[in-house]
């Protein structure tokens, strides 16, 4: 059984910990330095369902965020294949930003509300939508750090 299969089998919708931990990452702070290694090892497509539940997104919405059509995501998942690297990178980015927001706002509800509310410093785009690209994600991370250390949300 591959590492990604073990991870997918371990990851359940009822998990109380971030899927990052189950992917071998201590927390969101290590994603920038360890994320590449996780992507190289492969992330099973079977994580789509539990990660979508953790993030509060439908499977189709998560697939869209990862630039996969729903049919491709379903086919990959049913065969237990690893996500393409671009999709795995996006999945890690979304988990990193979600967990960073939960840290800044101290609750899942606070994080979810902030990520889904249009933000004036993002040209009224929702932070979750801005995080689809690496440049948008960096802006979202900067906003979160500004908020955490005395700026405004």
N, C-alpha and C positions, 0 to 999 in steps of 0.2 A: 504494500500500500504506500503510495507516494505521500510526501509531507503535505501537499495541498489536499489530498483526500482525507488525511487524518484531521486537518484543520477544518475542512468542510463538515466532517462527521461530528466534530466537537462543537462547532458553532450552531447554537440553537436559538430560535426566536426568543426564548425565555431567558437567554443569557443576560446577566446583570452587568457584566463587564463589557467594555468596548470590544468590538471585533478586532481592533488593532492588537490587543493583548493576545487574542487567539491566533493572530497571524505572526506572532513572535516579536511584537513590538511592545515595549514597556508601557508607553503612552504616546500621546501626540507629539511630545517634544523630541522623540527620536526618529520620527518619520523622515525629516530632511537628511539624516545621515545613514539610516538603515533601510529606507524605503526601496532604494535601488536593488538591494540584495533580495528583498522579499519578491520584487517583481521578477528578477532573474530566476529565482527558484520556481516561480509560478504561483498564481492564485487560482484556485479552483472556481469555476463558474457556479458551483453549487452554493457559493456564499451570497449569490444575488438575493435570494429570498430572505434569509435572516438579516442581511445588511439593509435591505429595503425596509424591513420592519423596524430595525434599530434606528434608522434615519427618519422613519415616518413617511416614507415615499412608497408608492406602488412599485411593483417589479418593472412595469413598463416605463415608469418615470425614471427609475434608476438606470434601466437599459438606455434610455434616451440620453441621460446625463453622460453615460459612458460611450456615447456615439455608436451604439449597437441598436439594430432594429429588434423588435420584440421577438420575431421568429428566430433570429440568430442567437439571441440570448437564451431562448427556450431550448434550442437545439444543442447549444454548448452545454447547458446545465443538464439536460437529459443524458448526455454522453459523459458527463463528468470531466469535460475538457477544461484546460486552463483558459483563463481570460486572455485575449490578446493584450500585449503590453500596454497599448494606449488606454484600454479599458481598465486594466489593473491599476495604472497610474491614477486615473480619474477616481476610481473607487477609494484608493488610499488618500487622495487629496480631499475628497468629501468627508471621509471619516476623520481625518486630521482637523479639518475646519470645524466639523460638528463638535468634536471633543474639546477643541480649543474654546469654542463658544460656550460650551457647558462649563468649562473651567472659569471663564470670565464672568458669566452670568449666574453661576453657582447652582443652576437647576436645568434639567432637560427642557422644561417648559419655557424658561427664559431664553435658552439657546435656540429652541425651535421657533419661537416668536420672532427673535431678532433675525434669524436666517431667512425667514419668510416674509419679512416686512421691507418694502422698497426703502432704499436708503438714499438720502440726498447727495452724499459724497460718492455714490455709485451711479449718478445720473438717474436716480429713482429706480434703479434695478435692484432686485432682491439679492442679498449677499449669496444665497444658495445658487442663483443663476450666474452671478459673476464668477463664482468658483469653478465654472465649467472649463475655464481656460487657466493656464498657469499664471498669466499676468493678472487676471481678475482675482485669482485666489491669493496672490501676493498682496493685492490691495485690501482684500477682506482680512487677511492676517494682520496687516498694518493697522486697520481700523480696530480690530480686536485688541491688539497690544496697546494702542492708544487709549482705548476704553479701560483696559485693565490697569494701566499706569497713569491715569489721571486725565485722559482726554475725554472726548464725548463719543457716545454711540450714535 
